């Protein structure tokens, strides 16, 4: 039977349901521990003690002390959350989804902390410089600056950040490379290169992506995808990614993120003034002991907006899927690739409505397969795969 006309979809295995349920609880626990850590710092006044220690160690030099404060905050946060991180590492091994050794994982954790330290220090130094220079309008200026930084990071991440954690090499399959490059050209984007992503060194999961902006735009294909998927299936997966470009989802997402960031900075300004003017918790806006409060406001806002942002993301994913249906000769490879990805990544094909609504940035695989089958049935008989 033609896959496009197949009406049944494999049910989720008990293993897949259990794995995803644990992952959700682990994510919630991680968020809860993070929020609790911030609240404890604020309620106990320990954030002020860390500020004072940073000032003494930094010889009362504001910028140096601020950098020390960020380092201590990140170190404490890593220590507090390390047990959950390690449980996540063990969980991947328990379900046969990882082949990364413990020493490699620890090294990745160290690199992640160091990269986070560098980026966080730059961001926080810029933020408090703006606050000191313009305490009245800091939140508007910071919003504009951070929106620009968001675009910059999206552009440089494929060439500066990704290689810190993974190895990449130019794809040596010329036929597949030419096929994918032509697919990109039909989508109206100039791809600067097609790269093999050595994901198998750490994970047994499969993935592919169109990353970067402008001169850094590139296709990355996990070796776990290249080794187990046909060229037609790989083309179907990439056609979906190119659908995001065709529908300008990256630009739209930047606009949405800019709107969310604006709300976040406005809310942070209101909360800071409330803490300073009414409760006298901090000396001034530039008292960097208030940094945990800023992070807490951002975290709470992210949680509140998560369902709406996930719904927007699922809308974009459905658009990208429809572009893929139109760009490939048959939806059969799309359907088979979805089923393979679900099995290989131990994803839930049919999550509950509430789980999908709260946690999923992509439509359920069952819905994506159903959409492909429906699209195929609507095509003239001579055009079906």
N, C-alpha and C positions, 0 to 999 in steps of 0.2 A: 504493500500500500504506500502511496506517495506520502511523504512526511507532512506536506502542506495540508493533506486531507485527514491526517491522523487526529482522532478526537480524544484519545486518551493521553494522559500524561502520568509518568511514574509518580507514585506517592512518595512523600518524604519518609526516609527511613527513621526508625527510632533514634539511631545514632545522630543523624543530621538534626533532628529536633532537639535532642539533648545538648548537642554541641552549641547550637545557636542560642538556646535558652541560657546556658552557662555564660556564653559570651555577653549576652544582654545584661545579666546580673553582674558580671564582672565590670562592664562599662558603667553601670549605675553605681556600683561600689566604689570604683575609681573616682567618679565624679563626687560622690558623697564624701569620701576621704579628703579630696581636694578642697571642697567647700568647708568641711569641718576644720581643716588646717588653717584656712584663712580666718574663719570666725574665731578660733582660739587665739590666733595672733592679735586680733583686734580687741577681743573681750578682755584678755589677760593683760594687755598692754605690752606684750613681748615684742611687738613690732617697734615700739618706742625704744625698748632696750637694745634691739638689734641696730636701730638707727644710731643710738649713742655709741655703741661699740664700733660701728663703722666710722663714725666721725673721729673717734680716738685713734683707730688704726690708720685712718686716712689723713691724720694730722690736720683735721678740721678743713680740709680742702673738699668743697662740696662735690665736685664731679668724681673725684677719686673715692670719696666715701659712698656716693651713690652706687658706683660700680661694685664696691665691696658688699654693700647691702644686697644688691641683686644676686651676687654670687652666693652669699650665705642663704638667702631666701630659696634659691634654686637647689642648693645642696640639701637643705632641710626638707624641701618638698620631695626630692628624689629619695631621701632616706625613708620618709613617711610612706611613700607609695611603692617602695621597692618590692615588698612582699607580694602585692597584687600584680606588679609587672612580671615577677618571676613565676607566679601562678599562671599567668597568661602564656608564658614561654612553655611551661610544662603542659598546659592544656593542648597546645598545638601538637606537641609530641604524642600526647595520649591518644589523639584522634588521627595520628598518622599524617598530619599536614605539614610537618616541619622536619627537616633533616639538619638543622643548624646545631652545631655543638655548643656546649655551655660556654666555653672560653670565647667563641666567636660572638655569642649573644652578649656576654659581659662587655666585650670590646665595643660592640654596637651601642650598648647602653652608655658607655663612657663617651663615645663620639657624639651620641645624641645629646648628652648633657653639655659637652663642650660647645657644640654648634648652637644649642639653645642659649647657652651663656653669652656667646658672642652676639647673637641676634637680639636677645633680650636686653643686653647692655646698651647696644646701639639705639634700640627703640626707646628704652626708658630714659637714656641721656637726652635724646631729642625731645621727648615728651616734657621732661622737667625743665629743659632749657626754654621751651615755648611757654611753660607756665610762669617761669621767672620773668621772661621778657614781656609777656602780655597776660597778666592774671585775669583781666576782664573778658578777653575774647579768646583765651587759650584753646577752648574746646573746638571753636570753629577753625582756627589755624591748624590745630593738631589733626582735625578731620581731613583737611585738604592735604596736609603733608603725608598722612598715613595712607590715604587713598593712592597717592603717587607711589609710595613704598610698596603697596600691595601689587600694583602693576609691575613694578621693577622686580620684585621677588618672583612673580609668575614668569617673567622673561628669563631670569638668570638661573632659576632652580634646576632646569635640565642640564646645564653645563657646569654649575658650581656645587649644588647641594646633592643631587641624586648620586653622582659618582663617589661621594664620600661613603655611601652605604652599599652601593652595588657596582658591579663591573658592567661596562657596555663595550660593545665592539660592532663595527659596521657589519650589516647582514651580508653573508657571503653567498646567499642564494640569489643569483642575478635575475633569474626568471621571476621569482616572487617579488624581489625588490622592484623590478620594472612594472610588474602588475599593480603593486600597491602605489607606486609613484603615479601611474596613470590614473588610478582611482582618485588620488588626491588632486590631480590636475582637473579631472572632471568635476570635482567638488569646488574648484576655484581657489585652491590653496597651494602655495608652493612649498613643498616639503624639502627641508634642507638635508635630510638624510634618513635612512632606515637603519635602526640599530637593534642588535640582539642583546636583550636584557638577561643577564645571567642570574635569574631568580632562583634556579635550582640549587644554588650553593646554600640557600637558606630555607627555601620553602618548596612544597610540592604543589602549591596552588598555581593557577595560570592567570595571566592578565595581558593586556595590551593597552596602549594609550597613544594619543596624539598630544604631545606636550610642547610647552614653550610658546613664545610670541615672536612674530617677525623673524629675525635672523636665527633665532634658536628653535624655530618650529621643526619638530622631528617626530618620526614614528618610532615607538619602542615596542618590541615584541618579546615577551618572556620566552626563554628557551623551553620552558615547560609547555608553552603553547605551540611553538614551532615543532616540537618533537612528537606531539600527539594529535595534531589537528591537520586536516587537509588544506591545501591552498584555497579551496572554495570557502571553507569554514573560516580561515584566517581573514580572507577578503570580506566576509560577512561581518566579522567582529570589527574590522577596521572601518567598514562602511558606516557602522553605527557611530564610531568615534568621529568620523568626518561629518556626520549629520549635525554634530554640535557646532562645527565650523560653519556649515551652510546656514544654519538658523541663528548664527551669531550668539550662541549661548555664552561664550566666554565674555563678550562685551556686555551682554545683558546681566550676567552674573556679577560682573564688576560694578555695574550700576546698582544692582540690588544690594550688594555688599556695602557699597558707599552709603546707601540709604540707611542700612542697619547700623553702620559705624557712626553715622551722624546722630542717630537716636541714642546710641551708646555713649558718645561723648557728651551729649546734652544731659543724659541721665546722670553720668558721672559728675558733671559740674554741679547739678542740683544736689546730689547726695553729699558731695564734698562741702558745699556751702552749708548744708544742714548740719553736718558733723562739726564744722568749725564755728559757724556763727551762733548756732543754737545750743550746741552741747560742749563746745570748746575742747573737743577730743584731740585736735591737732593744732599746732601753732599757726600754720598758714597753708595755703594751697601748695606751696613749694616744699612743705615738710614731707620728705619722701617716706616717712613712716606710714603715710596714707596709701601707699602703693597696694597693699593687700585689699583695701577697700575698693580701689579702682578695678582690680582683678575680679573681686567678688561681684561687683555690679555687672561687669562684662559676662561673667559666668551665668548669673541669674537671667540676664537678658537673653543669652544664647539658648538656655533651657526653655524659656517661655516662647521663643520664636522658632524653636526646632520643628514642631509639627508643620508650621506654615512654610518654612524653608524646605523641608523635606517634600511637601506637596508640590512646591514650585520645581524642585529638582526632578520629581517623578514626571511632571508635565514635560520638562525638557527631554527627559529620557524617552518618553513616548514619541516625541517629535523626531528624535534621532533614529529611533527604530523605524519609523515610517520612511525616513530618507533611505535607510539601509534596504528596505523592501523594494524601493523604486530603483536602487542602484545596482542590484545584483540580478542575475538572470533567473534565479529561483530562490524562494525563501527556505527551501529544504536545508541548505547549509547553515542558515541562521538558526533554525529550529534545532538542528543537531548540535550546533556549537553551544546553544543555551543549555541543552540537556547535559552536554559534556562538562561545561563549566560548573553547573550545579553539582554534578557528581564529584568532580575533581576538587572543588573548593568547599564541598560539604555545605552548600547553601540550601536554604529552605525554598522549595518550589511553591509551596502553598502556605505562607504564614497566615496567621489570623488577621482579621481586618484591623484590629487595634495595634497589633505588633507592626504591621506595615505602615499604619498611619503615624505611629510614634517614632519608629526607629529607622525605617527604610528610605534611603534616598533614591532607590530604583524601584520600579514596579515589580511585583512578584513575577517570578519566572513563568509561572502558569499563565499569567495575564499577557506576558510578552509573547509566549508561544501561541496563545489563543488569538492575539492580534495579528500575528503572522499568518495563521491559518485563515482567518477571516479575510485578510487582504488578498490572499491567494485565490480564495473562492470568488471574490468579486471581480477578478480579472477575466477577460475573454478566454475561452477555452484554449485557443491556440497560443496564448501567452503564458500559460501555467507551466511551472517547472515540473 
